[in-house]
């Protein structure tokens, strides 16, 4: 919107009069201080990754004004978070917590309900409260990014002693990424599994500590995640049941050496045999990290050049064109690249790497790329840094594939199996072709399952492209679900649809989620609609999309 039009804002949450809302905000200002509340009445700026907005989704697939905050509030402590929650209950204002708001591809900093007040925890609550080099753990606040944690280890001279695990982009929040069940690429890549202990402000304002944190005087909050009784942490991930104000995280001991490696495989169809080879190696920990099996199209895009450099036609770039371009790069004219890392001293690595080599080379034409032949800015080195816990932002480059590049992800889960991989690959390819979109599949291989991450890159200034990308995604979600595959995580815009696919026994799981929501948040103020969970006062009123 033009600036003069936006200045008439804020967008007021539905069901509240504008003046009443402004009065309520003034009351909150008097409690927290004027400078800690901002009304969202300026032009919406997308910025870039390191200067991202906290008002909306800078990579939006809808109109930017759809999922937009009315105001932003910056608490400085757990007590202030409680005050905000009490205020929201009093005035029935929807609030939406973010840690740092870099959830790009899944909604960025945007709230699900237009006009929510965004609680930006990270700006002021950004302390590393503890780093314990004996137990290899830390305790952090929401504003601690992977970069900040890494730098803190360096400052304390501990970076040789223990490693962090980072997602592909290091600018996100350790807490934000973990509560959204994000992944990284060392053996500690399943972030949720690696956390230990939460402090949470509940929707009515009480504070709890989970696990051992509930026992006064304990010294095991970050060492034993379960404590006694029901394990409650799970309900605070991918949900809207609480605001996490502290989290414990385990850190990885330096394994005493590492060696990144890369193989390429010639044909699309090699994926089937490759997955059959990977599964036993991964489950038995010979393949040790959450590696990526990427299609050449995305590896080519990771160079950072727009697709028009390779192709000026419409529709997906033909595979012959992709292969011809890849032939000019260290990838060569192959379809898949496996990026992995072996850990430990050289004699231990040598044993594992020999086994991997022997197994991978059973696939005709499989090639090991010698890292010594790769230039410094080759994508391989970004994977190498991330696999040893060094934060990076190289991964952003494939977003340049489209002008005004933005992306949104389709991320179904499957077993590590050839036939599942091929089924998902064929399904994805067919639907992308139908919508005329380039297909970027990358399999992130966990211990017994894998997430297929498909990134759709689009021009955020082009409404027609956005509509096509969304149509494609909606079909992907539905058709994958019909085959028994569900998303591990999704964008705000798809949350209702994805939640709807988890429908066993007449939607029994969602009924349970709704009962929990109504018990914990009777006024329905906390992140309504997140992960498809709507509080009572919103249900059946047309909010789902
Ligand atoms: P936030 O945006 O702060 O939080 C995410 C969501 O969690 C919020 O919207 C909110 O609903 C909830 N939340 C956050 N904090 C709290 C809290 N304290 N209490 C309650 N709820 C809360 N992600 C990966 O996991 N792995 C990857 O490898 C990866 N690669 C990416 C590559 C590219 C090129 C891009 C653009 C994105 C990638 N992402 C990846 C997605 C995203 O960038 C990261 O997951 C990022 O860490 C999420 O942003 P954040 O940490 O700032 O979390």
Boltz pocket constraint, residues with backbone or C-beta under 6 A from the ligand:
constraints:
  - pocket:
      binder: B
      contacts: [[A, 97], [A, 98], [A, 99], [A, 100], [A, 101], [A, 102], [A, 103], [A, 104], [A, 105], [A, 107], [A, 108], [A, 109], [A, 110], [A, 121], [A, 142], [A, 166], [A, 167], [A, 168], [A, 169], [A, 171], [A, 172], [A, 173], [A, 174], [A, 175], [A, 176], [A, 177], [A, 179], [A, 180], [A, 181], [A, 182], [A, 183], [A, 184], [A, 236], [A, 239], [A, 242], [A, 243], [A, 244], [A, 245], [A, 395], [A, 396], [A, 397], [A, 399], [A, 527], [A, 530]]
      max_distance: 6.0
